[in-house]
Amino acid sequence: MKMGSSNDKEAVKAQYATSKSLDTRISFHHTYSTNKTGFGPWLISNYEIKEGMKVLELGTGTGDMWIGHDDIIAKCDRLVLSDFSEAMLEAAEKNIGKRKNVEYRQIDVQNIPFEDDSFDAVIANMMLYHVPDLSRAVKEIGRVLKDDGVFYSATYGEHNFNDVIAEWFGLVGENYDPNHLFTLQNGGEALKKVFAEVEIRYYKDSLRVTDINDLADYLQSLKALHGIGTMGRERILEVLKAHEEDGVISLPKEYGTFIARKA
């Protein structure tokens, strides 16, 4: 995928123009993931956010991860929740609400509008693989992060359910467009150009789907599997039914987070 092209950037904008598709994906994983801890709560459990910290989140989406974590939000002297999509920020503000220490900002990670050494922690989950200039984005993150600060960046691996689904549907070439620009396998290389210490933590999980209609909805919301979007609903359900065992479809998941430090 050539993320630098105008077509790809427009496709990403369209995918996140409203929160509907993202809500579909979040709900699907919440319902059918076998690890009931939840990816969001697990991510937050890895954060070292102390009283009085200044925290920036890039690509906050609907702010779903922060729901139910008022205690952590209250610790922050300043929490900037940002996204490149106005619709996502509107959804986030609706979910988190107006607070004295929380700001909602529309920000491009390639050009972060803050001074050097502004934040104790920066968070960018499931979004760096969308950035046209990854190297520039990582440099910008390093620039606004304090020398003793920490950068958290969740992403997926290259051995995921997308590959299994693509095989089931015979998707190749233009019909299957996996985004492997920033994965658990190669993301560390990009981060090590700016950060001295890069750690990976893995989230053990899988999918156990008991309603193939929900799986069909989910698959049709994924840009990488756009070949499925051209198929009729009956055909999609027919293929999925062929892989049911006792009314269940089991799929692998490979998710985790990078924790990077400058010094």
RAFENUR-V585024 format. One record per run of one state. SS is the DSSP state (A for helix, B for strand, O for the rest). FROM is the first residue (numbers start at 1). LEN is the number of residues. If there is no record, write none. Layout:
BEGIN
<<SS FROM LEN> <SS FROM LEN>>
END
This chain:
BEGIN
<<O 1 5> <A 6 10> <O 16 4> <A 20 13> <B 33 1> <O 34 5> <A 39 7> <O 46 8> <B 54 5> <O 59 5> <A 64 3> <O 67 3> <A 70 6> <O 76 2> <B 78 6> <O 84 2> <A 86 11> <O 97 5> <B 102 5> <O 107 12> <B 119 6> <O 125 3> <A 128 3> <O 131 3> <A 134 11> <B 145 12> <O 157 4> <A 161 9> <O 170 3> <A 173 3> <O 176 11> <A 187 5> <O 192 5> <B 197 7> <O 204 2> <B 206 4> <O 210 2> <A 212 9> <O 221 5> <A 226 4> <O 230 3> <A 233 9> <O 242 3> <B 245 1> <O 246 2> <B 248 5> <O 253 2> <B 255 7> <O 262 2>>
END
